């Protein structure tokens, strides 16, 4: 099939529409254009959004794969939430088996959360992120592996804040938010 040219864009009239802008190849899905390396959850009229599928634009090709949920969670009873693929740990529910957890350690009010990322890139496409919750005495360190443009969660480790502070020079502050805010 032919190409349609319009103001520097080249649209390939094939089964997958591709837009080329200044040598960069983009992907088009559902009427939206995605840049090279951009990640999204596809949506189809019949099914709606598919939170368990993640697509990545790779040089004009849509590479879609199933989301890999963690096998271990930092809580004992993770819950399924509508609109999310993987289970999540409830933030405001104390584990009934741990009566020593008090309201002062698990306040209902929103608390600040700091997100750190590792300073130096690690080998084997590994990325480390640390979640430091103001209301917690522990820091959660998440280890992700990049495979074919998709991040897979491979480990969640909890360390005491004091131990994290000893290692803080290996991390830099990425962002901050409040509990109850959207974290991805």
C-alpha positions in Angstrom: 0.0 0.0 0.0 1.0 3.6 -0.4 2.1 6.3 2.0 0.3 9.6 2.8 2.6 12.5 3.5 1.5 15.5 5.6 3.8 18.2 7.1 6.8 16.0 7.7 4.7 13.0 8.8 4.6 9.7 6.9 1.6 7.5 7.5 2.0 3.9 6.4 -1.4 2.5 5.3 -0.7 -1.0 6.5 -2.5 -3.0 9.2 -0.6 -1.1 11.9 -0.6 2.7 11.4 2.9 4.1 11.9 3.9 7.8 12.1 7.4 8.8 11.4 8.5 12.2 12.6 12.1 13.3 12.1 13.5 9.8 12.0 11.6 8.7 15.1 8.9 6.0 14.6 5.8 6.2 16.7 2.8 3.8 17.2 -0.9 4.6 16.9 -3.4 2.6 18.9 -7.1 3.5 19.4 -6.6 6.9 17.8 -3.7 7.9 20.2 -0.1 8.3 19.1 2.6 6.8 21.3 6.3 7.8 21.0 9.2 5.3 20.8 9.6 3.8 24.3 6.2 4.9 25.6 4.2 2.4 27.6 0.3 2.1 27.8 -2.5 -0.2 28.6 -4.6 -1.0 25.5 -8.3 -0.5 25.5 -10.8 -2.1 23.2 -14.5 -1.1 22.7 -15.7 -4.7 23.5 -13.6 -5.1 26.6 -12.6 -1.6 27.8 -9.2 -1.0 29.3 -7.0 -4.1 29.8 -5.0 -3.5 33.0 -3.2 -6.9 32.7 -1.8 -6.1 29.3 1.0 -3.5 28.8 2.2 -2.3 25.4 5.4 -0.6 24.5 6.2 1.3 21.3 9.4 -0.1 19.8 10.4 1.7 16.6 6.8 1.8 15.3 6.0 -1.8 16.5 3.5 -2.3 19.3 5.0 -4.9 21.7 2.2 -6.0 24.1 2.7 -8.5 26.9 0.8 -9.7 30.0 1.7 -7.9 33.2 3.7 -10.2 35.6 2.3 -9.7 39.1 4.6 -10.3 42.1 4.6 -13.7 43.8 5.2 -12.1 47.2 3.7 -9.0 48.8 4.8 -7.0 51.8 1.5 -7.8 53.5 -0.2 -11.1 54.4 -3.5 -10.5 52.6 -3.2 -8.5 49.4 -6.5 -7.6 47.8 -7.8 -7.4 44.3 -8.9 -3.9 43.3 -11.1 -3.1 40.3 -9.1 -1.6 37.4 -5.8 -2.9 38.7 -4.2 -6.1 37.4 -2.2 -7.1 40.4 -3.4 -7.4 44.0 -2.4 -4.5 46.3 -1.8 -4.3 50.0 -4.5 -2.4 51.8 -2.9 0.7 53.3 -5.5 1.5 56.0 -6.1 -2.0 57.4 -4.0 -3.5 60.1 -3.3 -7.2 60.1 -5.6 -8.8 62.8 -2.8 -11.2 63.7 -0.6 -8.3 64.8 -2.4 -6.7 67.8 0.7 -4.6 68.6 0.0 -2.4 65.6 -1.4 0.8 67.1 -3.3 3.8 65.6 -0.1 5.9 66.0 1.8 3.6 63.6 -1.1 3.4 61.1 -2.8 6.7 61.1 -5.9 7.2 59.0 -4.7 10.6 57.9 -2.7 10.9 54.7 1.1 10.8 55.3 4.0 11.8 53.1 5.7 9.3 50.9 9.1 9.9 49.4 10.2 7.9 46.3 13.9 7.3 45.8 15.7 5.8 42.9 19.2 4.3 42.8 21.9 6.8 41.7 24.1 4.5 39.6 22.7 2.2 36.9 23.1 -1.4 37.9 24.0 -4.3 35.6 21.5 -6.6 34.0 18.9 -3.9 33.5 18.0 -3.8 37.2 16.4 -0.8 38.7 15.9 -0.1 42.4 13.2 2.2 43.9 12.7 2.9 47.6 9.4 4.0 49.1 9.8 5.9 52.4 6.5 6.4 54.2 6.5 9.0 56.9 4.1 6.9 59.0 6.3 3.8 58.8 9.5 2.7 60.5 10.5 0.7 57.5 11.5 1.6 53.9 10.3 -0.7 51.1 12.9 -1.3 48.4 11.6 -2.6 45.1 13.9 -4.3 42.6 12.7 -4.3 39.0 14.2 -5.9 35.9 13.8 -4.5 32.4 13.1 -7.3 29.9 12.3 -6.3 26.3 11.2 -2.8 27.3 8.9 -4.1 30.1 9.6 -3.7 33.8 9.0 -6.9 35.9 8.9 -6.7 39.7 11.3 -9.3 41.0 11.8 -8.5 44.7 10.4 -6.3 47.5 12.6 -5.9 50.6 11.8 -4.0 53.8 14.6 -2.4 55.8 14.5 -0.2 58.9 14.8 3.5 58.2 18.1 3.6 60.1 19.5 1.0 57.8 18.3 2.8 54.8 19.9 6.0 55.9 23.3 4.2 56.0 22.7 3.4 52.3 21.0 6.7 51.3 24.0 8.0 49.3 23.3 5.3 46.8 19.8 6.8 46.2 18.4 10.1 45.1 15.0 11.6 45.7 12.8 11.1 42.7 9.5 12.5 43.9 7.2 12.9 46.9 3.5 12.4 47.4 0.9 11.7 50.1 -0.8 8.5 51.0 -4.0 8.2 49.2 -2.5 10.0 46.2 -2.0 8.1 42.9 1.3 6.2 42.8 1.2 4.8 39.3 
